[in-house]
Amino acid sequence: MPTHPLPANPGGPDWWGRHQLRLAPWLFLAPALLLFTVYVLAPIVQSIALSFYDWDGLGQPTWIGIANYLELATDPDFRIALRNTLIWVAGYLLAIPAGLGLALLLNQTVFGIRAIKSLFFFPFVISQVVIGLVFSWFFNPDLGLVEPLFRLFGQAPIAVLADEDWVTYAVVLAGLYPQIAYCMILYLTGLNGLRADLLEAARLDGAAHWTLFWHIVLPQLRPATFIAVVVTVIGSLRSYDMVAIMTAGGPYGSSRVLAYYMVERSLSEYGFRMGYGTAIATVLFAITLGYIVWVLWRIRRQERA
């Protein structure tokens, strides 16, 4: 029995056939975009809108415009928190060269190196609360580890967590402990992916150790460095738990950072000023967003180069 081919669609391909390649990716992304909008974008917009109100969290919000931001401009506690946040950013960046140094030291093929790597990796997997408590004991001027160090240099022990000039640097030092471990892991992963042919060619050309590191190894570690810088800066901007555990913002508010001051103003004896707290959060969000935009701009420029 002869078969007859189906007649061609006189009107051409249907609407889905014409737009399938363009719409299919968006259909796959739609569930994630919906969740991102509901749980990320919407709270951000609500938080920014709340910063223009005076609200205690229970009663009726009162519209006050930019009064919260004008108060921030003259708030000495906010300036201290902003300064400490910048100190956190600068201090946290020390984790990158320290992590690289540890990675180069541990990137060896000797007996027991895996156990040693595990010891250096351990700070990254334990809680920040535990690290904060342990370093609080370390900084104890009577019983901590810093006491014999001061004695060694002929100095009387200093209660660094009770000193307004030293407390922020002490807390940053405690925060560096797990961050260095994270950067070390990134660089160890990068070192395992180095091109052996480039290293061998450089050695045959007589490249010294420093030249080999600077011109061959370090350029190949650029992706790991980029991730380390991004994660480290964002981590320093959202630092909260270490300050809350070690100092609770003290002494006299000298160790506050923006994240801690935001919570303190919103949910503490300061009067539950939710609008003022969200204004602080908006400033912190603007700083973080500005940094992320700069990172994306750098990525796009490198891809075009």
TIRO-828781 format. One record per residue (C-alpha): residue number from 1; residue in one letter; x, y, z negated. Coordinates in pm, 1 decimal. Each point is the difference from the previous one (the first is absolute). Layout:
N
[mardo NUM; "A"; [X; Y; Z]],
...
END
This chain:
305
[mardo 1; "M"; [0.0; 0.0; 0.0]],
[mardo 2; "P"; [165.6; 325.2; 99.7]],
[mardo 3; "T"; [65.4; 254.4; -264.4]],
[mardo 4; "H"; [-40.9; 371.2; 48.6]],
[mardo 5; "P"; [214.3; 256.6; -178.8]],
[mardo 6; "L"; [-172.1; 242.0; -231.6]],
[mardo 7; "P"; [-69.8; 330.3; 164.8]],
[mardo 8; "A"; [230.0; 279.2; -99.2]],
[mardo 9; "N"; [-132.2; 261.4; -235.1]],
[mardo 10; "P"; [-112.5; 273.8; 232.3]],
[mardo 11; "G"; [35.0; 257.8; -270.5]],
[mardo 12; "G"; [363.8; -91.5; -78.0]],
[mardo 13; "P"; [126.7; -109.8; -342.6]],
[mardo 14; "D"; [-221.6; 74.1; -296.6]],
[mardo 15; "W"; [79.5; 267.8; -261.1]],
[mardo 16; "W"; [181.5; -241.0; -237.4]],
[mardo 17; "G"; [211.9; -136.4; 280.9]],
[mardo 18; "R"; [115.4; 349.8; 92.0]],
[mardo 19; "H"; [85.9; 104.4; -356.0]],
[mardo 20; "Q"; [101.4; -326.9; -164.2]],
[mardo 21; "L"; [373.8; 63.4; -9.9]],
[mardo 22; "R"; [-54.7; 346.0; -146.6]],
[mardo 23; "L"; [-261.1; -95.8; -262.4]],
[mardo 24; "A"; [120.1; -341.7; -116.7]],
[mardo 25; "P"; [288.2; 134.6; -216.4]],
[mardo 26; "W"; [-235.5; 244.5; -172.6]],
[mardo 27; "L"; [-246.3; -278.9; -75.9]],
[mardo 28; "F"; [277.2; -196.9; -169.1]],
[mardo 29; "L"; [108.3; 309.3; -195.0]],
[mardo 30; "A"; [-353.1; 102.9; -97.4]],
[mardo 31; "P"; [-23.0; -200.8; -328.4]],
[mardo 32; "A"; [336.5; 130.4; -121.7]],
[mardo 33; "L"; [-83.9; 356.1; 106.2]],
[mardo 34; "L"; [-332.5; -20.1; -182.5]],
[mardo 35; "L"; [164.9; -115.0; -323.8]],
[mardo 36; "F"; [274.9; 260.0; 38.9]],
[mardo 37; "T"; [-259.3; 274.4; 45.6]],
[mardo 38; "V"; [-211.4; -107.8; -296.9]],
[mardo 39; "Y"; [278.6; -72.0; -247.8]],
[mardo 40; "V"; [277.4; 241.1; 110.3]],
[mardo 41; "L"; [-118.1; 291.0; 213.8]],
[mardo 42; "A"; [-328.2; 62.9; -181.6]],
[mardo 43; "P"; [161.0; 12.8; -349.0]],
[mardo 44; "I"; [266.8; 237.7; 132.7]],
[mardo 45; "V"; [-264.4; 236.0; 138.9]],
[mardo 46; "Q"; [-203.7; -23.3; -322.0]],
[mardo 47; "S"; [308.2; 71.1; -210.1]],
[mardo 48; "I"; [93.1; 306.3; 203.4]],
[mardo 49; "A"; [-359.1; 125.5; -19.7]],
[mardo 50; "L"; [-6.6; -54.3; -377.2]],
[mardo 51; "S"; [307.0; 220.7; -41.9]],
[mardo 52; "F"; [-223.0; 300.2; 77.8]],
[mardo 53; "Y"; [-225.9; -73.0; -297.4]],
[mardo 54; "D"; [17.8; 27.3; -376.5]],
[mardo 55; "W"; [-114.6; -338.8; -131.1]],
[mardo 56; "D"; [52.6; -195.4; -321.8]],
[mardo 57; "G"; [-95.7; -333.5; 154.8]],
[mardo 58; "L"; [-348.9; -15.5; -151.4]],
[mardo 59; "G"; [-193.0; 322.1; 45.9]],
[mardo 60; "Q"; [-98.3; 193.1; 309.1]],
[mardo 61; "P"; [297.6; 118.8; 209.1]],
[mardo 62; "T"; [34.5; 376.6; 38.0]],
[mardo 63; "W"; [137.7; 148.5; 322.1]],
[mardo 64; "I"; [299.9; 223.8; -73.8]],
[mardo 65; "G"; [171.0; 11.9; 340.3]],
[mardo 66; "I"; [378.0; 18.9; -7.6]],
[mardo 67; "A"; [15.7; 93.4; -369.8]],
[mardo 68; "N"; [168.1; -331.0; -87.9]],
[mardo 69; "Y"; [275.6; 63.0; 253.8]],
[mardo 70; "L"; [47.6; 356.0; -119.4]],
[mardo 71; "E"; [40.0; -134.6; -351.9]],
[mardo 72; "L"; [256.5; -250.3; 124.2]],
[mardo 73; "A"; [208.1; 285.6; 138.1]],
[mardo 74; "T"; [35.4; 146.7; -350.1]],
[mardo 75; "D"; [7.3; -325.0; -200.0]],
[mardo 76; "P"; [347.1; -50.6; -157.0]],
[mardo 77; "D"; [-77.1; -366.4; -71.9]],
[mardo 78; "F"; [-75.8; -55.9; 368.9]],
[mardo 79; "R"; [332.6; 156.2; 97.8]],
[mardo 80; "I"; [180.5; -230.2; -242.7]],
[mardo 81; "A"; [-183.0; -302.4; 144.4]],
[mardo 82; "L"; [81.4; 109.7; 356.0]],
[mardo 83; "R"; [366.7; 53.3; -87.4]],
[mardo 84; "N"; [19.7; -342.1; -167.4]],
[mardo 85; "T"; [-163.1; -161.1; 303.1]],
[mardo 86; "L"; [270.6; 147.9; 223.2]],
[mardo 87; "I"; [262.9; -128.3; -245.1]],
[mardo 88; "W"; [-158.9; -344.0; 32.4]],
[mardo 89; "V"; [24.3; 19.3; 379.3]],
[mardo 90; "A"; [366.0; 102.6; -6.7]],
[mardo 91; "G"; [92.4; -251.1; -268.8]],
[mardo 92; "Y"; [-189.0; -286.0; 162.1]],
[mardo 93; "L"; [193.1; 46.7; 323.5]],
[mardo 94; "L"; [307.6; -125.0; -187.0]],
[mardo 95; "A"; [-160.4; -344.6; 16.1]],
[mardo 96; "I"; [76.5; -17.6; 372.8]],
[mardo 97; "P"; [384.0; 15.9; -11.2]],
[mardo 98; "A"; [-1.7; -205.4; -320.8]],
[mardo 99; "G"; [-215.6; -266.7; 162.9]],
[mardo 100; "L"; [223.8; -0.7; 307.2]],
[mardo 101; "G"; [309.4; -42.9; -215.5]],
[mardo 102; "L"; [-153.0; -291.8; -187.3]],
[mardo 103; "A"; [-112.7; -159.2; 325.7]],
[mardo 104; "L"; [351.9; 21.4; 143.9]],
[mardo 105; "L"; [138.9; -146.9; -322.0]],
[mardo 106; "L"; [-248.3; -287.5; -8.0]],
[mardo 107; "N"; [13.4; -77.4; 372.4]],
[mardo 108; "Q"; [264.5; -265.6; -60.0]],
[mardo 109; "T"; [14.8; -374.3; 52.4]],
[mardo 110; "V"; [144.6; -107.5; -332.0]],
[mardo 111; "F"; [-115.3; -256.0; -252.8]],
[mardo 112; "G"; [-288.7; 117.8; -218.3]],
[mardo 113; "I"; [-79.3; 311.0; 203.8]],
[mardo 114; "R"; [-369.3; -93.6; 20.5]],
[mardo 115; "A"; [-29.1; -4.8; -378.0]],
[mardo 116; "I"; [173.4; 337.8; -21.0]],
[mardo 117; "K"; [-235.8; 142.3; 264.4]],
[mardo 118; "S"; [-295.1; -123.6; -204.0]],
[mardo 119; "L"; [126.8; 189.7; -304.0]],
[mardo 120; "F"; [20.5; 322.7; 198.9]],
[mardo 121; "F"; [-340.1; -67.4; 155.9]],
[mardo 122; "F"; [-163.1; -53.9; -340.4]],
[mardo 123; "P"; [-63.3; 371.4; -82.0]],
[mardo 124; "F"; [-220.9; 34.0; 306.6]],
[mardo 125; "V"; [-245.9; -270.8; -105.3]],
[mardo 126; "I"; [-52.3; 98.7; -362.5]],
[mardo 127; "S"; [-248.6; 261.1; -111.1]],
[mardo 128; "Q"; [91.4; 367.7; -14.9]],
[mardo 129; "V"; [-152.6; 2.7; -349.0]],
[mardo 130; "V"; [251.4; -259.4; -117.4]],
[mardo 131; "I"; [287.3; 193.6; 155.3]],
[mardo 132; "G"; [-118.1; 319.1; -168.8]],
[mardo 133; "L"; [-16.6; -167.7; -340.5]],
[mardo 134; "V"; [342.8; -159.0; 39.7]],
[mardo 135; "F"; [163.1; 328.1; 101.2]],
[mardo 136; "S"; [-171.3; 175.0; -289.9]],
[mardo 137; "W"; [188.4; -239.1; -227.7]],
[mardo 138; "F"; [320.8; 57.0; 195.9]],
[mardo 139; "F"; [-24.8; 375.3; -54.4]],
[mardo 140; "N"; [-60.2; -33.5; -373.0]],
[mardo 141; "P"; [277.5; 209.8; -159.5]],
[mardo 142; "D"; [32.0; -231.3; -300.8]],
[mardo 143; "L"; [-40.1; -351.9; 138.3]],
[mardo 144; "G"; [14.1; 31.3; 378.9]],
[mardo 145; "L"; [278.6; -69.5; 247.0]],
[mardo 146; "V"; [70.1; 369.3; 54.4]],
[mardo 147; "E"; [113.0; 39.4; -361.8]],
[mardo 148; "P"; [336.5; -181.0; 43.7]],
[mardo 149; "L"; [54.6; 184.4; 330.1]],
[mardo 150; "F"; [-22.2; 334.4; -175.8]],
[mardo 151; "R"; [230.6; -128.7; -272.3]],
[mardo 152; "L"; [248.0; -118.5; 261.7]],
[mardo 153; "F"; [37.3; 356.8; 128.9]],
[mardo 154; "G"; [10.5; 144.4; -350.2]],
[mardo 155; "Q"; [-346.9; 155.3; 19.0]],
[mardo 156; "A"; [-287.6; -22.9; -241.7]],
[mardo 157; "P"; [-293.6; -199.5; 145.3]],
[mardo 158; "I"; [-270.7; 209.8; 165.4]],
[mardo 159; "A"; [-368.0; -91.1; -4.2]],
[mardo 160; "V"; [-34.2; 55.7; 373.6]],
[mardo 161; "L"; [-373.0; -78.7; 4.5]],
[mardo 162; "A"; [-54.4; 276.3; -257.2]],
[mardo 163; "D"; [222.6; 254.3; 173.8]],
[mardo 164; "E"; [-176.7; 238.1; 238.3]],
[mardo 165; "D"; [311.4; 36.4; 217.2]],
[mardo 166; "W"; [77.3; -371.3; 40.3]],
[mardo 167; "V"; [-332.0; -182.0; -21.5]],
[mardo 168; "T"; [-96.5; 21.4; 368.5]],
[mardo 169; "Y"; [338.2; -130.7; 114.1]],
[mardo 170; "A"; [-22.5; -286.7; -248.6]],
[mardo 171; "V"; [-341.9; -104.6; 128.7]],
[mardo 172; "V"; [118.9; 27.2; 361.3]],
[mardo 173; "L"; [292.1; -226.4; -89.6]],
[mardo 174; "A"; [-244.1; -258.6; -133.5]],
[mardo 175; "G"; [-205.0; 28.2; 318.7]],
[mardo 176; "L"; [309.5; -53.9; 212.3]],
[mardo 177; "Y"; [52.9; -344.8; -151.5]],
[mardo 178; "P"; [-274.8; -176.8; 201.0]],
[mardo 179; "Q"; [27.9; 232.6; 301.0]],
[mardo 180; "I"; [364.4; -89.8; 53.2]],
[mardo 181; "A"; [-99.4; -366.4; 5.1]],
[mardo 182; "Y"; [-260.2; 70.9; 268.5]],
[mardo 183; "C"; [246.9; 187.4; 219.6]],
[mardo 184; "M"; [252.6; -278.7; -50.1]],
[mardo 185; "I"; [-252.5; -252.5; 134.0]],
[mardo 186; "L"; [-63.9; 214.3; 308.4]],
[mardo 187; "Y"; [370.8; 29.7; 74.8]],
[mardo 188; "L"; [66.9; -368.3; -60.1]],
[mardo 189; "T"; [-266.4; -77.0; 259.2]],
[mardo 190; "G"; [162.2; 245.9; 238.2]],
[mardo 191; "L"; [347.5; -143.7; -55.5]],
[mardo 192; "N"; [-126.8; -346.9; 88.4]],
[mardo 193; "G"; [-106.7; 134.3; 339.9]],
[mardo 194; "L"; [328.7; 162.5; 101.2]],
[mardo 195; "R"; [130.7; -86.4; 344.5]],
[mardo 196; "A"; [303.5; -221.6; -46.2]],
[mardo 197; "D"; [133.1; 72.8; 350.6]],
[mardo 198; "L"; [30.2; 373.0; -73.2]],
[mardo 199; "L"; [179.5; -68.1; -327.4]],
[mardo 200; "E"; [240.9; -241.3; 165.2]],
[mardo 201; "A"; [71.2; 238.7; 286.0]],
[mardo 202; "A"; [72.1; 282.6; -243.9]],
[mardo 203; "R"; [238.7; -221.2; -198.1]],
[mardo 204; "L"; [183.2; -101.4; 319.3]],
[mardo 205; "D"; [38.6; 370.3; 84.7]],
[mardo 206; "G"; [168.0; 51.2; -336.7]],
[mardo 207; "A"; [-279.0; 189.7; -177.0]],
[mardo 208; "A"; [74.3; 56.5; -368.3]],
[mardo 209; "H"; [-252.1; -81.3; -271.7]],
[mardo 210; "W"; [-136.5; 354.2; -32.7]],
[mardo 211; "T"; [-16.8; 48.9; 377.3]],
[mardo 212; "L"; [-173.8; -335.5; 36.8]],
[mardo 213; "F"; [-256.4; 94.2; -265.1]],
[mardo 214; "W"; [-64.2; 354.9; 122.3]],
[mardo 215; "H"; [-20.2; -62.8; 375.5]],
[mardo 216; "I"; [-122.7; -361.7; 23.9]],
[mardo 217; "V"; [-178.1; -108.6; -317.9]],
[mardo 218; "L"; [-174.9; 319.7; -109.1]],
[mardo 219; "P"; [-165.2; 77.2; 339.2]],
[mardo 220; "Q"; [-148.9; -350.0; 3.1]],
[mardo 221; "L"; [-139.7; 61.5; -349.3]],
[mardo 222; "R"; [-192.4; 309.7; 115.9]],
[mardo 223; "P"; [-343.6; -172.7; -11.0]],
[mardo 224; "A"; [63.9; -118.7; -357.1]],
[mardo 225; "T"; [120.5; 347.7; -98.4]],
[mardo 226; "F"; [-309.2; 158.4; 148.8]],
[mardo 227; "I"; [-235.8; -228.4; -194.7]],
[mardo 228; "A"; [202.5; 49.1; -318.0]],
[mardo 229; "V"; [-19.0; 380.1; 27.1]],
[mardo 230; "V"; [-374.3; 2.7; 71.5]],
[mardo 231; "V"; [-92.5; -239.8; -280.4]],
[mardo 232; "T"; [236.9; 164.4; -248.2]],
[mardo 233; "V"; [-128.6; 353.5; 56.9]],
[mardo 234; "I"; [-365.3; -105.1; -15.9]],
[mardo 235; "G"; [71.2; -203.2; -314.0]],
[mardo 236; "S"; [161.1; 300.0; -167.6]],
[mardo 237; "L"; [-295.4; 224.3; 85.9]],
[mardo 238; "R"; [-249.6; -235.3; -161.8]],
[mardo 239; "S"; [207.9; -70.3; -309.2]],
[mardo 240; "Y"; [-228.6; -30.1; -299.3]],
[mardo 241; "D"; [34.3; -320.5; -197.2]],
[mardo 242; "M"; [362.5; 48.3; -105.6]],
[mardo 243; "V"; [-74.6; 348.2; -135.8]],
[mardo 244; "A"; [-313.7; -121.1; -177.8]],
[mardo 245; "I"; [180.9; -288.4; -169.8]],
[mardo 246; "M"; [328.2; 165.7; -94.7]],
[mardo 247; "T"; [-93.6; 356.8; -94.1]],
[mardo 248; "A"; [-374.5; 62.5; 54.2]],
[mardo 249; "G"; [108.6; 324.4; 165.8]],
[mardo 250; "G"; [198.8; 119.3; -300.1]],
[mardo 251; "P"; [179.5; 146.9; -171.0]],
[mardo 252; "Y"; [-226.5; 303.9; 24.6]],
[mardo 253; "G"; [-100.5; -89.3; 355.6]],
[mardo 254; "S"; [355.6; 24.7; 131.5]],
[mardo 255; "S"; [-7.7; -338.6; 179.0]],
[mardo 256; "R"; [-336.4; 37.7; 173.8]],
[mardo 257; "V"; [-22.2; -72.2; 370.6]],
[mardo 258; "L"; [-289.7; 93.1; 228.2]],
[mardo 259; "A"; [-160.3; -344.5; -15.1]],
[mardo 260; "Y"; [10.4; -5.7; -380.2]],
[mardo 261; "Y"; [-111.3; 362.1; -37.4]],
[mardo 262; "M"; [-294.9; -70.5; 229.4]],
[mardo 263; "V"; [-124.8; -281.3; -224.4]],
[mardo 264; "E"; [76.8; 198.7; -312.3]],
[mardo 265; "R"; [-208.2; 295.9; 113.1]],
[mardo 266; "S"; [-286.2; -215.1; 124.4]],
[mardo 267; "L"; [-38.7; -259.8; -274.8]],
[mardo 268; "S"; [150.2; 123.5; -325.6]],
[mardo 269; "E"; [-40.4; 239.4; -286.6]],
[mardo 270; "Y"; [54.5; 289.0; 241.8]],
[mardo 271; "G"; [-376.3; 4.3; 49.1]],
[mardo 272; "F"; [-65.0; -251.4; 279.1]],
[mardo 273; "R"; [53.7; 255.8; 276.0]],
[mardo 274; "M"; [-68.9; -223.5; 297.1]],
[mardo 275; "G"; [-0.5; 287.4; 248.9]],
[mardo 276; "Y"; [337.2; 128.5; -116.7]],
[mardo 277; "G"; [142.6; -351.7; 0.3]],
[mardo 278; "T"; [-113.8; -60.1; 356.7]],
[mardo 279; "A"; [159.0; 331.4; 100.5]],
[mardo 280; "I"; [330.7; -137.8; -129.1]],
[mardo 281; "A"; [-71.7; -323.5; 187.0]],
[mardo 282; "T"; [-65.2; 198.5; 318.0]],
[mardo 283; "V"; [336.6; 174.2; -28.9]],
[mardo 284; "L"; [171.0; -337.1; -48.7]],
[mardo 285; "F"; [-194.5; -140.1; 295.5]],
[mardo 286; "A"; [107.7; 295.1; 217.3]],
[mardo 287; "I"; [365.8; -57.7; -88.5]],
[mardo 288; "T"; [-27.8; -371.4; 75.5]],
[mardo 289; "L"; [-193.3; 59.5; 322.3]],
[mardo 290; "G"; [255.0; 254.8; 115.9]],
[mardo 291; "Y"; [278.5; -250.4; -55.7]],
[mardo 292; "I"; [-189.3; -277.0; 184.5]],
[mardo 293; "V"; [-68.2; 230.4; 295.9]],
[mardo 294; "W"; [369.2; 88.2; 13.9]],
[mardo 295; "V"; [90.6; -372.1; -3.0]],
[mardo 296; "L"; [-243.4; -77.2; 282.1]],
[mardo 297; "W"; [137.3; 294.1; 198.4]],
[mardo 298; "R"; [352.1; -136.1; -41.5]],
[mardo 299; "I"; [-110.5; -345.7; 114.2]],
[mardo 300; "R"; [-171.0; 140.4; 307.4]],
[mardo 301; "R"; [303.1; 209.5; 91.2]],
[mardo 302; "Q"; [233.9; -299.7; -35.2]],
[mardo 303; "E"; [-225.8; -211.7; 218.6]],
[mardo 304; "R"; [5.1; 265.7; 273.1]],
[mardo 305; "A"; [379.7; 35.8; -17.6]],
END
